[in-house]
Amino acid sequence: MKRVFVVLNPVAGGSDGDIHRVLKEHFTSEGWTCAIHVTTGKGQIGEVVRETWDRRGAGVDLFVAAGGDGTLSGVVGGLIHTGATVGIVPLGTGNLLARELGIPLHPQAALSLLTGRHALRRIDAMRVDQEFFVLNVSVGLTGIVMRDTEREDKRRFGRIAYIWTGFRGLLGYQPHRFVIAIDGRRSTVRASEVVIANSGAAGDPSLRFGPEVRMDDGQLDVHIIRTRSAMDYLRLAGAVLLGQQRQDSTVRHFVARESVAVLEASSLPVQGDGEFIGRAPVEVELVADAVPVVVPEQGEQESGFPGLLGLTR
């Protein structure tokens, strides 16, 4: 009999009171033994998952993150290089990783994928101190947005809450002096934000860093954004929509194969996978080939970015 360990975030943006029952009933009906850990906001998800792996080891066939991108980051962090397989039931506000990997956004469809036909994709991760992230880490305006957006607003208004906070944050926001070390090579720039991306997803289904940013390529893509005003951001958003961000003069792009350190940045806020995680300075290390994730078989993936992939190819 197969065993699954589920980490459930009951306050994720898209979850409801029945999700615990839905999870249990689905796996039980498929002949699986199902254990569910419900997060409380206290303690580290990664520690819970790692303790479960150390205690049960190969006795668990699948670890499932049922929540948003933050919940998924915690599960991945607990299983780095263990060989354990990770599944996703997207319940969050953005669900960017699920969209990136073509995973169905409806919980029941995502569950059917986990226990039905599927493929595995090994993805990279990023380490910041003792925490791990899979999408991106950034210093600057996005960090301010993640710090200042209230959880209740995210639940009530979804991504609109982030947009409103971002609009307020832009008022009076000025570029800062950054000292950055990419694979040990230092440079000094003035920028509004530095984004270290493991995924092409850029915070909204309609915005992507580009098709060349992949989660399994053994590198990190560094975007230095030098916008100065709200109009600059709007113009950049338009370039991203058209897949022309590499031609935009307000963005400089670099590749890191080991690490990126933001050494000086006026103690600006830092976000990781949509969560406020502290202030600069910060060092991000690449963790290549971190975990295998359940994804649809090739040709059956559900596009999380309808109508836009063709623009960014």
TORFIFI-206710 format. One line per 4 residues: their letters; for each residue x, y, z of C-alpha. Coordinates in steps of 0.001 Angstrom, whole numbers, plus 524288, in hexadecimal, padded with zeros to 5 digits. Layout:
N
A	X/Y/Z ~ ...
END
This chain:
313
MKRV	80000/80000/80000 ~ 8054F/80D54/7FC45 ~ 80708/817F7/80675 ~ 80591/826A4/804FF
FVVL	80914/83170/80E7E ~ 801A1/83E1A/80C05 ~ 80551/84B7F/81136 ~ 7F8BC/8537B/8110F
NPVA	7F849/86222/812C0 ~ 7EA1B/8648C/816E7 ~ 7EAF9/87344/814E0 ~ 7F07C/872FA/80706
GGSD	7E992/87C29/7FDAD ~ 7E15A/87217/7F681 ~ 7DEC1/86835/80144 ~ 7D1DF/8659F/80803
GDIH	7CCD6/85E20/813B0 ~ 7CAAD/851A0/80BF7 ~ 7D867/8500F/806A4 ~ 7DCEC/8474F/811D9
RVLK	7D1BA/83DF5/80F16 ~ 7D401/83E92/8005B ~ 7E255/83B17/801FF ~ 7DF90/82FCA/80B2B
EHFT	7D477/82A37/80310 ~ 7DC01/82AE2/7F653 ~ 7E818/823B9/7FAF2 ~ 7E040/819D3/802C5
SEGW	7D7A8/816C6/7F717 ~ 7E3F6/81452/7EF04 ~ 7E913/80AAC/7F90C ~ 7F34F/813A8/7FF04
TCAI	7F64F/81581/80D6F ~ 7F548/82426/80FD1 ~ 7FB0F/82C42/81AE2 ~ 7F810/83ADD/81B19
HVTT	7FFE9/8451C/8225F ~ 7F866/851EA/823CA ~ 8010A/85DEA/824E5 ~ 7FE5C/8677A/82FDA
GKGQ	80761/87284/82BF6 ~ 810E8/86E61/83696 ~ 81D5D/866DC/83424 ~ 823E2/8636C/82761
IGEV	81D34/85B03/81D20 ~ 82A64/8563E/81865 ~ 82DCB/8511F/825DC ~ 82100/84997/826ED
VRET	822E9/8438B/81990 ~ 8311B/84020/81BF2 ~ 82DDD/839DD/82902 ~ 82369/831C3/82244
WDRR	82D24/82D85/817D9 ~ 83786/82A2A/821FA ~ 82DBA/8226E/82A04 ~ 8269F/81B5C/81F10
GAGV	83048/81C53/813D7 ~ 82C49/81466/80815 ~ 81F85/8110C/80F0A ~ 819A1/81D6B/80932
DLFV	81775/81C9F/7FA87 ~ 81324/82AAA/7F891 ~ 813FB/83795/7FFF1 ~ 80943/8411D/7FC12
AAGG	80900/84FD8/7FDE4 ~ 7FAB5/85407/7FEB2 ~ 7FB4D/862BF/7FF6F ~ 801E3/86E19/7F8CD
DGTL	80FA1/87017/7F3C7 ~ 814B1/87295/8018D ~ 80FAB/8656B/80639 ~ 815FF/85EE0/7FA8C
SGVV	8230B/86571/7FD45 ~ 822BC/8601C/80B11 ~ 81FF2/8523E/80683 ~ 82AA3/852D2/7FC46
GGLI	83423/85839/8063F ~ 83217/84C91/80F0A ~ 834B4/842D2/80428 ~ 84087/84887/7FD10
HTGA	848A8/83DA4/7F6F6 ~ 8416D/832E5/7FE60 ~ 83BAA/82D4A/7F1D7 ~ 82DE3/82E80/7F774
TVGI	82345/83248/7EDC1 ~ 81B5F/83ECB/7EF88 ~ 80D53/840C3/7EB23 ~ 805B2/84D80/7EA6A
VPLG	7F77E/85097/7ED7A ~ 7F6B5/85F34/7EA96 ~ 7EE89/866BB/7F480 ~ 7F585/873C9/7F4F1
TGNL	7F346/8814F/7EF6A ~ 7FCA3/8808F/7E3EF ~ 80086/8722C/7E2F1 ~ 80BA9/87646/7DA1A
LARE	8135D/869A9/7DABD ~ 80766/86180/7D786 ~ 804E3/86A40/7CBCF ~ 8131C/8697A/7C7CA
LGIP	812F3/85AA6/7C7F8 ~ 805B5/8593C/7C14E ~ 7FF2B/85362/7CD56 ~ 7F03B/85478/7CDAB
LHPQ	7EBBC/85FA9/7D64A ~ 7DF44/858EA/7DAD9 ~ 7E26A/850EF/7E71E ~ 7DB05/844CC/7E2CE
AALS	7E1CC/844AC/7D589 ~ 7EEFE/84677/7DC2C ~ 7EC08/83B02/7E525 ~ 7E837/83277/7D99F
LLTG	7F558/83597/7D371 ~ 7FC9F/8314B/7DFAF ~ 7F64B/823E3/7E015 ~ 7F4CB/82221/7D168
RHAL	7FDCF/822AD/7C5A5 ~ 80861/82CEE/7C6F7 ~ 816A0/83015/7C4C0 ~ 8215B/83509/7CDB4
RRID	8293A/84161/7CB9B ~ 83558/84416/7D3A9 ~ 8362B/85276/7D72E ~ 840AD/85B32/7DCE4
AMRV	83F01/8630A/7E95B ~ 84545/86E8B/7F062 ~ 84A90/86EFF/7FE33 ~ 84A4A/87B2E/806B5
DQEF	85071/8782C/813EA ~ 848F5/86BF0/81820 ~ 83CE1/86E49/80FB4 ~ 83A3E/869C8/801CB
FVLN	83293/87018/7F6BE ~ 82EC4/86B9D/7E92A ~ 82985/8777E/7E1C5 ~ 83133/883E0/7E46B
VSVG	8378F/88C39/7EEC0 ~ 8379F/89AF2/7ED29 ~ 83C67/8A709/7F41A ~ 8351C/8B3DA/7F2AE
LTGI	82749/8B78F/7EEE8 ~ 821BF/8A9C4/7EE5B ~ 82714/8A74B/7FBF5 ~ 81FBE/8B361/80097
VMRD	81343/8AE4C/7FA38 ~ 81461/8A0E9/800A7 ~ 8177F/8A709/80DC3 ~ 80C3A/8B09D/80D88
TERE	80130/8A883/80788 ~ 7F85D/8A38B/8125F ~ 7F4B5/89516/812AC ~ 7E63F/8986B/813AE
DKRR	7E728/8A128/807A0 ~ 7ED90/895F7/8001C ~ 7E26D/88CEB/803ED ~ 7D7D4/896BF/8004E
FGRI	7DD6F/89D04/7F415 ~ 7E797/89367/7EECB ~ 7F20D/89943/7E5F7 ~ 7EB1F/8A674/7E5E7
AYIW	7EFE4/8A845/7F3E3 ~ 7FDF5/8A784/7EF2A ~ 7FB5C/8B106/7E40C ~ 7F578/8BB0A/7ED3E
TGFR	800B2/8B9DB/7F6E8 ~ 80A5B/8BAE5/7EBAF ~ 803DE/8C748/7E6B1 ~ 804E5/8CD84/7F413
GLLG	812FC/8C8F7/7F560 ~ 816A8/8CF64/7E881 ~ 812E2/8DCDD/7ED79 ~ 81F8D/8E39F/7F09E
YQPH	827B5/8D748/7EEE0 ~ 83553/8DA32/7E99F ~ 8404F/8D1A1/7E464 ~ 84A90/8CD1B/7EE35
RFVI	858E7/8C9E0/7EDD2 ~ 85B1E/8BB27/7ED1F ~ 867E7/8B3EB/7EEA8 ~ 865FF/8A68E/7E872
AIDG	86F06/89AC6/7E789 ~ 86B72/890EA/7DCE8 ~ 8738B/8848E/7DE47 ~ 87D1B/88CCC/7E61B
RRST	87E65/897D8/7DC18 ~ 87A73/8A4D2/7E21E ~ 873E4/8B072/7DBAE ~ 86D0D/8BCC1/7E049
VRAS	86061/8C16F/7DA06 ~ 8551F/8CA9C/7DC99 ~ 8485D/8C342/7DB5B ~ 83A96/8C284/7E0A1
EVVI	83B22/8B3D1/7E236 ~ 843A1/8A7CF/7E09D ~ 83C8A/89B2F/7DD40 ~ 84336/88DE8/7DE26
ANSG	83AA4/88498/7D66D ~ 83A45/875D3/7D624 ~ 82D2A/87611/7CF06 ~ 827FB/87E0F/7C3B4
AAGD	81BB7/88196/7CB6E ~ 81C56/88FEE/7CF20 ~ 8119E/89189/7D942 ~ 805A1/89105/7D079
PSLR	800E9/88743/7C633 ~ 80226/8919E/7BBB6 ~ 81017/8958B/7BF21 ~ 81C2F/88D35/7BCD2
FGPE	82AC4/88F96/7BD39 ~ 82BD4/88858/7B049 ~ 82B7E/87A9F/7AA80 ~ 83A29/878E4/7AC58
VRMD	8388A/878F1/7BB44 ~ 836F7/86AA7/7BEF0 ~ 835E6/863B5/7CBEC ~ 83E8A/85857/7C7E2
DGQL	849F2/85EDC/7C0EA ~ 853B0/85F6C/7CC20 ~ 85482/86E35/7CC5B ~ 84E1C/87A5E/7D20D
DVHI	849F7/88605/7C9DB ~ 84CF8/89337/7CFEC ~ 844BA/89ED9/7CBB0 ~ 8491E/8AC70/7CFBA
IRTR	83D72/8B56D/7CDEA ~ 840E6/8C3C1/7CC6A ~ 83375/8C9F1/7CB78 ~ 83199/8D769/7D16F
SAMD	822FD/8D9E4/7D104 ~ 81592/8D3B2/7D00C ~ 815D2/8D64F/7C15E ~ 822A3/8CEE4/7C04B
YLRL	81C58/8C340/7C70E ~ 8108F/8C3BF/7BE09 ~ 8195D/8C429/7B226 ~ 82148/8B8CC/7B759
AGAV	814D0/8B109/7B9E0 ~ 810F9/8B339/7ABBD ~ 81E47/8AE70/7A71D ~ 81CEB/8A248/7AF99
LLGQ	80F75/89F79/7A9F9 ~ 81551/89FE5/79C5F ~ 82129/897CF/7A010 ~ 82A27/8A34F/79D53
QRQD	82F9F/8A599/7AAEA ~ 83D60/8A232/7A675 ~ 83CB8/8ADF4/79D47 ~ 837FA/8B742/7A7E5
STVR	842B8/8C098/7AC17 ~ 83DD8/8C0D0/7BA26 ~ 84170/8B281/7BC53 ~ 84EF1/8AC4D/7BCCE
HFVA	84FE3/89D91/7BCB2 ~ 85A85/894B6/7C219 ~ 85BEF/88620/7C496 ~ 860F9/87FF4/7D121
RESV	86517/871CA/7D242 ~ 8689A/871C8/7E09F ~ 863B4/87D56/7E886 ~ 85EE9/88B54/7E8B6
AVLE	8615A/89467/7F428 ~ 85B2E/8A1B9/7F601 ~ 86540/8A75D/7FF33 ~ 86076/8B548/80052
ASSL	852B5/8BA2E/7FDC6 ~ 84F04/8C3B2/808A6 ~ 848BF/8B8BB/810B9 ~ 83DF0/8B751/8069C
PVQG	83385/8ACC7/808C2 ~ 835DF/89F49/802E3 ~ 82B54/895F0/7FE34 ~ 82C4C/8878D/7FAD1
DGEF	82178/88092/7F353 ~ 817A1/88B04/7F709 ~ 81AFD/88BE4/80580 ~ 82239/896B2/80CA2
IGRA	82E9C/8902C/811E9 ~ 836E7/89B56/81734 ~ 83FBB/8A649/812BA ~ 84C10/8A7A7/80ABB
PVEV	856EE/8A3AA/80AB6 ~ 85338/89636/805A9 ~ 85A40/88AF5/7FF02 ~ 8534A/88166/7F5FC
ELVA	859C2/87460/7F2D7 ~ 855C0/86BB4/7E787 ~ 851AE/85DDD/7EB3E ~ 85181/85681/7DE67
DAVP	84922/84A6A/7DC1C ~ 8429C/84C56/7E94D ~ 8362F/84402/7E8D3 ~ 82D8C/83C76/7DF3A
VVVP	81FDF/84240/7DDD2 ~ 813B1/83BAC/7D86E ~ 80F76/8422F/7CBA5 ~ 80652/83E7A/7C074
EQGE	80BBF/835D9/7B5CA ~ 810FE/83D41/7AA1A ~ 805FA/841BB/7A150 ~ 7FC18/8419D/7AC61
QESG	800BF/84D6F/7B3E5 ~ 7F6D8/857B9/7B76B ~ 7FC2A/86507/7B3DB ~ 7FB9E/86E44/7BF61
FPGL	7FE59/879C6/7B677 ~ 7F3A8/87931/7AC05 ~ 7F5CA/88157/7A004 ~ 80330/8861A/7A41C
LGLT	80CBF/87B13/7A20B ~ 80CA6/87D7C/79389 ~ 810BA/88B8E/795E2 ~ 81C8B/887EB/79DEB
R	82240/87D14/79596
END
